């Protein structure tokens, strides 16, 4: 009997091995890649075209922040409300490219144009197929996030100048439910995920501001314009990164709560002062790098710092002060910072 049972286990194991080998031989890597890229396209379209509302948590190291986002497509108009639920209340209402930030403790409205397009869950800014040249894109496990069945997609960088990502897409709608940023050891250094979300049939009233009576509030209009910073160049960008925007803005003390760079759900502000700041934005379709250029300040100290996936370098360049901010490894930020040049006409 013992010999018979052992023979049965051997036959079963051999059958499984042969089946696995057959599947491996029949697997089409290109088909798998196309399917994974198809999921990325679903993620991109869902964030722009669906109506949804949910609460998400952004986590890096021991820090956690909770926000609520509501997105409604009203004809050709995208309307979005982002509520910061932890710390001092902030509320961002976006109507297409215009963003109004409500700052209730100082009764101020900050009005500006959207510079980057990477607020969760809309983190894919370009054609997903273009990512395949710089990331190994493949399907990963299936699972559940916020009570919804999802498919995970892995984006593994082909160089050391960008992070990897693991994205979970809702199987039913394609909406991004969770995103992890991975370092070279495949460890999550940053994560953002819905804890609850509703898709479809969202009440339009939910994208209205929570402060209907703003009579007497100070209105700060960001003086921002498209720019052509012809004198400034970055000689050594990471492969795949290209310039997507150049703007100039006036930064003042009154606008200090305004966000000038974003990282998924987090926001990084340039040090406020009353002067003009130019910004160049580069992206590979997933990660972004910004170079802020402003008049030099002798009181500032050159240096670098890291916050989760965000690396920042501040340095002088002649009579200018440069701040380089990016959701990329420190090696990439250093490469950009060391290759910035200015040639006056």
Order of alpha helices (4+ residues) and beta strands (2+ residues): alpha-alpha-beta-beta-beta-beta-beta-beta-beta-beta-beta-beta-beta-beta-beta-beta-beta-beta-beta-beta-beta-beta-beta-beta-alpha-beta
